[in-house]
């Protein structure tokens, strides 16, 4: 009985792979330089006034995402060290305002 792990199947697979990889000619690389611009953006959910905030055992925390490069994302979470919701909202607004004023990072 022949199955997927037989020597005959492995030989056929190796032959197929070598034929599929034969170069069709010399290709020139595209070395054009891309100019990337960065923007800051913050998602605001009008239906949730506590957006970017969460209460962890009575202490308010902020969470948001920054994009240091176009292909990477970093989730940021830290304590606002307050149990007062209105103070937490004020601190959140200050932090997000500071993020928008920074260059080189995108936030959401």
N, C-alpha and C positions, 0 to 999 in steps of 0.2 A: 504494500500500500504506500503510495507516495503522498506526502503532505507538504505543507509550506516550508518545512525546514530541510528538505532533501538537497543533496549535492547538485542534482540536475537543475532544480529550481534556482539555486544560488548561482550556478554558472550562467543560466539564462538572464538572471537579473544583472549580473556583472557585465554581460555582453550588451544588454540593452542600455545600461548606464553609460558605458564607454561610447556607444554610438550616439547617444543623446548629447554627450558633452563635446563632440567634435566641433572645434571652432569653425565658424562659417566665413572667417576672414578677420582682418584686423579692424577693430572698432576704435574710434577716437573717443576719448573721455570728454565729457562736457565739463570744463573747468570754469564755467562762468561763476562769478562772485555774486552771491545773493545779499542784498541789503535788507536787513530785517529791522522793522520798527516795532517798538513796544508801546503798549497802551495799558493804562490801568482801568480796571472795571470792577465794580462791586455789585453783586446781585442783591437787590432789595425786594423783599417779599412784603408787599403792602398789607397782605392779609395776616401776617405774623409779625407783630411789633417786637417780638423777642428773637428775631432772626439773628443768627450767629451767636446766640447765647444759650446756655443750658445750665440747669441747676443740679449740682452734684452734692447731695446730702446737705443742702442749705447754703452752699457757697456757689456763687455764680462764676461761670467759666465762659471764655470766648473761644470760638473755633472758626477758622477760615483757611483758605487755600491760597498759596502763592505759587507763581509760575516763574522760577528764576531763569529758565530758558524755554523756548517754544515747545520743547519735547519733554520737559520734566515738570512735575507738580510736587509740592510739599505741603502737607496738612499741618497747620499750626493750631495748637490748643494750649491755653494756659489760664491759670486762675486769675480772676479779677480781685480776689481776696475781699469780697464783700458779700453780705447776706441781704443787702438792700437792692431790690430790682431797679429802682430809678437810678441809683448810683451806678449799677452795672451797665445800664443803657448809656449813661453819660460816658463811662470809661470805654465802652465799646465804640461809641461814636468818635471819641478822641483817637483810639487806636486805628480805626479804619481811615480817619482823616490823615493821620500820619503815614499810613501805607500808601494812600493816594498821592501824597506829596513826594514820596521816595521815587527815585528813578531806578530802572533796571529790574524791577519786579512787578509782576502782575498779581492782582488779588481778586478773589471771588468769594 
